[in-house]
Amino acid sequence: MNLFRFQQAALGPALVVLLTLSACQEPHVTRRGSLEISQAREAAALSFATLGQPVPDFELESIDGSRVRLSDYLGRVVIIEWFNPACPFTTHAHEFGLLKGYPDSVIEQGVVWLAINSAAKGKMGGSLEQNLAARDAWSLNYPVLLDPSGEVGRRFDATTTPEVFLIDPAGVLVYVGALDNMPFGKVRGGGEGQNYVDEALQNVLADQAVRSPQRQPYGSRVKYAQPTLGN
């Protein structure tokens, strides 16, 4: 046996083991907050919304029966509010807090505002009737979209209601997190109230980088459907 064939025979089993171990490893995906290239590529391939990257398209049905597709708003600023009419944080924000008038004020400036409810059917706040009643009671002038499977919510890694996602005109996710620093109208530890969403929005409208692209959200957990066994 010559030297070349000896090297092939010696390396062959080791190479097989290495390839087998590599194939068995599950890919690690960082859903938000990381701009590291390899992680961003993995997230894009799996259609997750990643901070600093283009947002994957989706289409959902609104409570009035129309279909809404995110890509139809490309070229405009889009704000998505994760929504649940039975959530006490959402209720307070719409009746007394930031969501009582702020969405209307930015819609007047040409911003698109969407609400998405990822509560499963049969779970708190998930029924069509509850969402219709909330829309009427709170005079919502923007689409309320239903995501009972939770597919869109999980792709955005939405965790609480309310939680906000701001998308710039190029379709890139530039802000993720809390509406403000005033759950139930109170600033923890005292101090002045801050509208985090508007701070990010003003950066975008001024064609500037968002200074604080991520804020810890507060609220009730999204009432997702239980995953199917094996998924």
Secondary structure, 3 states (H helix, E strand, C coil): CCHHHHHHHHHHHHHHHHHHHHHHCCCCCCCCCCCCHHHHHHHHHCCCCCCCCECCCCEEEECCCCEEEHHHHCCCCEEEEECCCCCHHHHHHHHCCHHHCHHHHHHCCCCEEEEEECCCCCCCCCCHHHHHHHHHHCCCCCCEEECCCCHHHHHHCCCEECEEEEECCCCEEEEEECCECCHHHCCCCCCCCCEHHHHHHHHHHCCCCCCCCECCCCCEECCCCCCCCCC
